[in-house]
């Protein structure tokens, strides 16, 4: 039996290469199969060491499955493995100027305008008023941003294919380029996801 | 996480909230954002064409208390300075003044970026040559 620490890479847990276009139903089948094999109940009469191993492996398997089945967390995880961790508020750059934290410039105007409308809506609500035309604008904005989110998810899939092809070809330069593209896309996606969330909050959805 | 008294003061009584006429020749506008937290910050300056002194500064920030305090402080600090003096303001000065914790340092970076972007915009409008310090921000826009 192997020690639990032998495998840390979530792709390797499933015996997969570090590629992104994953068949999620195959992943699910694989997850259930491995779960059954590793289940702590099977080790009820095993040594304490083996019981611990089964627990550790099961928890690793669960983390791996949760991370890989979701398109965004899978991509973020791969970027982290490949030395390009996506920024989060907890790990936001400290001290020095961050190199990669600039917002997509073309989005800023849009984001700013939307925030102005959201603020107006909240103020109206506080005063007990509801401005139907403002609500209409926000509903339009929501539809638009949800559409953008869907478009980005489609675009992400084409990046996956480029990544997988570059990995197969061993083209290091191309993998670097695709990493940058995915990184930028996820940045943009996070912005839009926040906007959708804020619009939904304001509309009381 | 507890905010410092200075952050709370700026948050509750933000200085210079508002808007200047974006199309005016004497106004520079900087719009910046931080994807990691979704903050957006607009900082505007009105510059005296004769003296290059920043006579008025306004901001509007959507973000956390630290982002609002950082931009509020930034408008206070740039007022009365020449554009070249204002470019000397560093995010670390803001961190010190507001006693920002490490996780909020990016808010101060954003405020510094906003100052540079506003000055860069004003320079572009007025055909003033870029100093090296400002070029970086303008190129990134």
Interface residues (C-beta under 8 A of the other chain):
Chain A: X87 X88 X89 X90 X92 X93 X94 X95 X97 X98 X101 X102 X103 X104 X105 X107 X108 X109 X111 X112 X115 X116 X119 X187 X188 X190 X191 X194 X195
Chain B: X31 X32 X33 X34 X35 X36 X37 X38 X40 X42 X60 X62 X91 X102 X103 X105 X106 X109 X113 X140 X141
